[in-house]
Every structure is written in C-alpha cells, then in structure tokens.
C-alpha cells in the first residue's frame, strides 16, 4: 500500500465503505484477488505476444479461450476466488498461481516452522483459523509435517569427513510429557571442527538419559558414516565416556571439560574452603604449557594437600 498516495487511499476507503478493521481486511483481500487475476491476464498476454483485441500485432495461431471455472485460493489475507485464463492450444502455464495450486500463502513453510517450534497439530490448526480464518484438517497438517521426515533422515545419515581435528560431545537434558507423565530426556549433540577449521553439527540423537553406553552407539554411528579418526575429543566427566571413545577411536586424545573437572574436585572440599580452593585451582587449568601447570600443581599441593 506504500505505492498509494493519500488521495488514492481516501478514494479506496470511500469506494469500499470502510468503517472497521474487518472492512479493511475484506477490502485488501478483494484487492489482492483482483491483483492476482490481472497478473494472470498479463502472463497470458506475454505468452501469446499480443494484447486483447489487438489482432493487428498478433503473430501466433494461438488465442485466448475464456477462463477455467473459479477456484478458491488460500492467501495470507484469507480465501479468495480466482479464475485462470485459458488459451486455445492449452500451452499457457501461469506462474503466480499455477493450474493446480490452491495456496499462495506459504502455508507449508509456516506449518513446518510452527511444528519445529514445538506447536502441536491442534495448536497449528487453531492459529491458522484465528489468523487467516482457514480451517485446516489434522490430516493436512500431518501430511505437510511428514514431508520433512525424509529430509531429517537424510541429514541424520549423511556421509561425514574422514578426519576431524576436534569433536565436542555433550548432552542437553530436558523434560517432556510422555504417556501423561513428565519424563527426563537427553539430546546428544556432536559438533565437529574439520582440518580446515570449519564447524559443523555432525548429529543429534535422543535418549532416555545420558549414559556411556548410548554414547558408544553414537560413536559407532559416526564411524559408519565415514569418520575414521578424531584428533581431540572434548567431553565431560561422565563415567565410562573415555573408555567408550577408546573402544571406537583408540588413537584419539580425550580432553575432559575443565569445568566438570573442577566441579569433580570440589566434591571433596569443605564448604568453607570452596572459594579459596577454586581460586587456587585456576593457575593449574589456565597454565600455558605442561611445565607451568606442574609448577602450579606443586604450589597447590604445598598449601592444600592434607
């Protein structure tokens, strides 16, 4: 509407007897339908190469042949009626609203986006009905969301590079409703950095809870997808994790998360000493090399070793 002058807007309001926001919506919907119709007429004119009734410039045996029966098209303003113009030879293929297309609102992308954000089928139906006044069947919503499942499976099983410089492996824990109960789940995340320094999410897996046994399955999955070697594997202090890595990638160096290591160390420290011990541990983990770390460790033991 930014192309309209104030005078044109006043005329538009007057001609459509606009008094409420609903009137604006209906008027815009009608204007949009007329625009779609005119666009298809222009497409046909371009296809034929001459304007309507301009037979002097006609250089084709083809010609206009009325319109197809009106069809309902879903738009972001609601449902509108349009009639696709026809040509006698049947070679015209409109692009703005294709012959068998009944939606120009981007509904599929919107539904997939809402689905990805965790909205249920019922939520998506209610949203579309409230915003666009369109009733979507549960089957339609399911059919649209099901189309992304093969893409997800393809991504999950895509081939990976043979060698990764660093691979980070960790699990995110969350609660979800399942069978009318709230249960704990773990989303296993693997992020790799290749030899050129490019970062990529290698995969995501869902388990009941984090365990070294599940991680072993993840590691075998990576190997089956082409990963032959990992130089450094960064992980937390989960019991049995290092052994699982060694079973699949025996030459990989395991770098345990410093935060987890400090937390593990603090389990053995009285509460009154925690701040002081944490401060004393920092020089060890922030050391620039092994020699400096060993010297910091000696200083720590001299003060805190019991």
C-alpha positions as CSV (number, residue, x, y, z in Angstrom):
1,X,0.0,0.0,0.0
2,X,3.0,2.2,0.2
3,X,2.7,3.0,-3.5
4,X,-0.7,4.7,-3.0
5,X,-1.0,8.4,-2.5
6,X,-3.1,9.8,0.3
7,X,-5.7,10.8,-2.2
8,X,-5.8,7.3,-3.6
9,X,-6.1,5.8,-0.1
10,X,-9.1,8.2,0.7
11,X,-10.7,7.1,-2.6
12,X,-10.1,3.4,-1.7
13,X,-11.6,3.9,1.7
14,X,-14.7,5.7,0.3
15,X,-15.3,3.2,-2.5
16,X,-15.2,0.2,-0.2
17,X,-17.2,1.9,2.6
18,X,-14.5,1.1,5.1
19,X,-15.6,1.7,8.7
20,X,-13.9,-1.1,10.7
21,X,-10.7,-3.1,10.7
22,X,-12.6,-6.0,9.4
23,X,-13.7,-3.9,6.4
24,X,-10.1,-3.1,5.7
25,X,-9.2,-6.8,5.8
26,X,-12.0,-7.7,3.3
27,X,-11.2,-4.8,1.0
28,X,-7.5,-5.7,0.9
29,X,-8.5,-9.3,0.3
30,X,-10.6,-8.3,-2.7
31,X,-7.8,-6.0,-4.0
32,X,-5.4,-8.9,-3.7
33,X,-7.7,-11.2,-5.6
34,X,-8.1,-8.6,-8.4
35,X,-4.3,-8.2,-8.5
36,X,-3.8,-12.0,-8.9
37,X,-6.4,-12.1,-11.6
38,X,-4.8,-9.2,-13.5
39,X,-1.3,-10.7,-13.1
40,X,-2.5,-14.0,-14.7
41,X,-4.1,-12.0,-17.6
42,X,-0.7,-10.2,-18.1
43,X,1.1,-13.6,-18.0
44,X,-1.3,-14.9,-20.8
45,X,-0.7,-11.7,-22.8
46,X,3.0,-12.2,-22.6
47,X,2.6,-15.9,-23.6
48,X,0.5,-15.0,-26.6
49,X,2.5,-11.9,-27.6
50,X,-0.4,-9.6,-28.2
51,X,-2.9,-7.6,-26.1
52,X,-6.5,-8.5,-26.0
53,X,-8.4,-7.3,-29.2
54,X,-5.0,-6.2,-30.7
55,X,-5.3,-8.6,-33.6
56,X,-3.1,-6.4,-35.9
57,X,0.0,-7.4,-33.8
58,X,-1.0,-11.0,-33.5
59,X,1.8,-13.3,-34.8
60,X,0.5,-16.7,-33.5
61,X,-2.2,-19.1,-34.3
62,X,-2.9,-19.4,-30.6
63,X,-5.6,-17.2,-28.9
64,X,-7.5,-16.5,-25.7
65,X,-10.1,-19.1,-24.8
66,X,-12.1,-17.8,-21.8
67,X,-11.3,-18.9,-18.3
68,X,-11.3,-22.0,-16.2
69,X,-14.0,-22.3,-13.5
70,X,-13.2,-20.1,-10.5
71,X,-11.2,-21.8,-7.8
72,X,-10.6,-21.0,-4.1
73,X,-7.1,-19.9,-3.3
74,X,-5.8,-19.5,0.3
75,X,-3.8,-16.4,0.9
76,X,-2.4,-14.7,3.9
77,X,-5.5,-12.4,3.9
78,X,-7.9,-15.4,3.7
79,X,-9.6,-17.3,0.9
80,X,-10.2,-15.6,-2.4
81,X,-11.7,-16.7,-5.7
82,X,-9.7,-16.5,-9.0
83,X,-10.3,-17.8,-12.5
84,X,-7.3,-18.9,-14.5
85,X,-7.4,-17.6,-18.1
86,X,-7.1,-20.2,-20.9
87,X,-5.5,-20.3,-24.4
88,X,-6.9,-22.3,-27.3
89,X,-3.8,-24.5,-27.7
90,X,-3.6,-25.3,-23.9
91,X,0.1,-24.3,-23.7
92,X,-0.3,-21.5,-21.2
93,X,1.1,-22.3,-17.8
94,X,0.5,-19.4,-15.2
95,X,3.3,-19.0,-12.7
96,X,1.9,-16.7,-10.0
97,X,-1.0,-19.2,-9.3
98,X,-0.2,-22.4,-11.1
99,X,-3.0,-24.5,-12.6
100,X,-3.4,-26.9,-9.7
101,X,-2.2,-24.6,-6.9
102,X,-4.7,-23.7,-4.3
103,X,-2.5,-21.9,-1.8
104,X,-0.2,-18.8,-2.2
105,X,0.2,-18.0,1.5
106,X,3.4,-20.1,2.1
107,X,1.3,-22.3,4.3
108,X,3.7,-25.3,4.1
109,X,6.7,-23.3,5.3
110,X,4.6,-21.7,8.0
111,X,3.3,-25.0,9.3
112,X,6.8,-26.6,9.3
113,X,8.1,-23.5,11.1
114,X,5.4,-23.8,13.8
115,X,5.9,-27.5,14.0
116,X,9.7,-27.0,14.5
117,X,8.9,-24.6,17.4
118,X,7.1,-27.4,19.2
119,X,3.5,-26.4,18.4
120,X,1.1,-29.4,18.3
121,X,-1.2,-30.1,15.3
122,X,-4.1,-28.7,17.3
123,X,-2.1,-25.5,18.1
124,X,-1.3,-25.1,14.4
125,X,-5.0,-25.6,13.4
126,X,-6.2,-23.0,16.0
127,X,-3.5,-20.5,14.9
128,X,-4.4,-20.7,11.2
129,X,-8.1,-20.5,11.9
130,X,-7.6,-17.4,14.2
131,X,-5.2,-15.5,11.9
132,X,-6.4,-16.5,8.4
133,X,-9.9,-17.8,9.1
134,X,-8.9,-21.1,7.4
135,X,-9.9,-24.5,8.7
136,X,-7.0,-27.0,8.3
137,X,-7.7,-30.7,8.7
138,X,-5.4,-32.7,11.0
139,X,-4.6,-34.9,8.0
140,X,-3.3,-31.9,6.0
141,X,-1.1,-30.7,8.9
142,X,0.3,-34.2,9.4
143,X,0.9,-34.7,5.6
144,X,2.8,-31.4,5.5
145,X,5.0,-32.0,8.5
146,X,5.6,-35.6,7.4
147,X,7.3,-34.3,4.3
148,X,10.3,-33.1,6.3
149,X,10.9,-36.6,7.9
150,X,12.8,-37.9,4.8
151,X,14.9,-34.7,4.8
152,X,15.6,-35.2,8.5
153,X,16.6,-38.8,8.0
154,X,18.8,-37.9,5.0
155,X,20.6,-35.3,7.2
156,X,21.0,-37.7,10.1
157,X,22.6,-40.3,7.8
158,X,24.7,-38.1,5.5
159,X,28.3,-39.1,5.0
160,X,30.9,-37.2,7.1
161,X,34.5,-36.3,6.6
162,X,37.2,-38.9,7.3
163,X,39.1,-36.9,9.9
164,X,38.1,-34.2,12.4
165,X,40.6,-32.1,14.3
166,X,38.3,-31.6,17.3
167,X,34.9,-33.1,18.2
168,X,32.8,-31.8,21.0
169,X,30.3,-34.3,22.5
170,X,27.8,-33.4,25.2
171,X,24.1,-34.0,26.1
172,X,21.4,-31.4,26.9
173,X,18.9,-32.6,29.4
174,X,15.2,-31.6,29.3
175,X,11.8,-32.7,30.5
176,X,9.0,-33.7,28.1
177,X,5.5,-35.0,28.5
178,X,5.2,-38.7,27.5
179,X,2.2,-41.0,28.2
180,X,0.6,-38.5,30.5
181,X,3.8,-38.2,32.6
182,X,6.8,-35.8,32.7
183,X,10.0,-37.7,31.9
184,X,13.6,-36.8,31.5
185,X,15.3,-37.0,28.1
186,X,18.8,-36.3,26.8
187,X,19.6,-34.8,23.4
188,X,23.0,-36.0,22.5
189,X,24.9,-33.3,20.5
190,X,28.1,-33.8,18.4
191,X,29.9,-30.8,16.9
192,X,33.0,-31.3,14.8
193,X,35.7,-29.0,13.6
194,X,37.4,-30.3,10.4
195,X,41.1,-29.9,9.4
196,X,40.3,-26.6,7.6
197,X,38.7,-25.1,10.8
198,X,35.0,-25.4,9.6
199,X,32.5,-26.2,12.3
200,X,29.5,-28.5,11.6
201,X,26.8,-30.3,13.6
202,X,27.6,-33.9,12.9
203,X,24.4,-35.2,14.5
204,X,21.8,-35.2,17.2
205,X,20.3,-38.2,19.0
206,X,17.6,-38.5,21.6
207,X,17.9,-40.9,24.5
208,X,16.1,-41.6,27.8
209,X,19.1,-40.3,29.8
210,X,22.8,-39.8,29.3
211,X,25.0,-42.9,29.5
212,X,28.3,-44.0,28.2
213,X,26.5,-47.0,26.6
214,X,24.4,-44.6,24.5
215,X,27.5,-42.6,23.6
216,X,29.2,-45.8,22.4
217,X,26.3,-46.2,19.9
218,X,26.7,-42.5,18.8
219,X,30.5,-43.1,18.2
220,X,29.8,-46.2,16.1
221,X,27.3,-44.2,14.1
222,X,29.9,-41.6,13.3
223,X,32.3,-44.3,12.3
224,X,29.8,-46.0,10.0
225,X,29.2,-42.6,8.3
226,X,32.8,-42.3,7.4
227,X,34.7,-40.8,10.3
228,X,38.0,-42.7,10.5
229,X,39.8,-40.6,13.1
230,X,39.3,-37.8,15.6
231,X,42.4,-36.0,16.9
232,X,40.9,-34.5,20.0
233,X,37.6,-35.4,21.6
234,X,36.2,-32.9,24.1
235,X,33.8,-34.5,26.6
236,X,32.5,-34.1,30.2
237,X,33.4,-36.4,33.1
238,X,30.7,-39.0,32.5
239,X,31.7,-42.3,33.9
240,X,32.8,-44.7,31.2
241,X,32.9,-42.0,28.4
242,X,36.7,-42.1,27.9
243,X,36.5,-45.9,27.6
244,X,33.7,-45.7,25.0
245,X,35.8,-43.4,22.9
246,X,38.9,-45.6,23.2
247,X,36.8,-48.6,22.0
248,X,35.9,-46.9,18.7
249,X,38.8,-44.4,18.3
250,X,41.8,-45.8,20.2
251,X,44.2,-43.1,19.0
252,X,42.0,-40.1,19.9
253,X,43.2,-37.8,22.7
254,X,40.4,-37.2,25.2
255,X,40.2,-33.6,26.6
256,X,37.8,-33.6,29.6
257,X,35.8,-30.4,30.3
258,X,37.7,-28.2,32.7
259,X,34.5,-27.0,34.4
260,X,33.5,-30.6,35.0
261,X,36.9,-31.5,36.4
262,X,36.9,-28.6,38.8
263,X,33.4,-29.5,39.9
264,X,34.5,-33.1,40.5
265,X,37.5,-31.8,42.5
266,X,35.3,-29.6,44.6
267,X,33.2,-32.5,45.8
268,X,36.0,-33.3,48.3
269,X,36.4,-29.8,49.6
270,X,34.6,-28.5,52.8
271,X,32.2,-25.7,52.0
272,X,34.2,-23.0,53.9
273,X,37.2,-23.7,51.7
274,X,35.5,-23.8,48.3
275,X,36.2,-20.3,47.2
276,X,39.8,-20.4,48.1
277,X,40.4,-23.8,46.6
278,X,38.6,-22.8,43.3
279,X,40.9,-19.8,43.1
280,X,44.0,-21.9,43.8
281,X,43.0,-24.4,41.0
282,X,42.7,-21.7,38.3
283,X,46.5,-21.3,37.7
284,X,46.7,-25.1,37.0
285,X,44.0,-25.1,34.4
286,X,45.0,-21.8,32.8
287,X,48.7,-22.7,32.5
288,X,50.2,-22.0,29.1
289,X,52.0,-25.4,29.0
290,X,52.5,-28.6,30.9
291,X,55.6,-27.3,32.8
292,X,53.7,-24.3,34.1
293,X,50.8,-26.5,35.1
294,X,53.1,-28.8,37.0
295,X,54.6,-25.9,38.9
296,X,51.1,-24.6,39.7
297,X,50.1,-28.1,40.9
298,X,53.2,-28.2,43.2
299,X,52.2,-24.8,44.7
300,X,48.6,-26.1,45.2
301,X,49.7,-29.3,46.9
302,X,52.0,-27.4,49.2
303,X,49.1,-25.3,50.5
304,X,46.1,-27.7,50.3
305,X,47.5,-31.3,50.4
306,X,46.4,-32.9,53.7
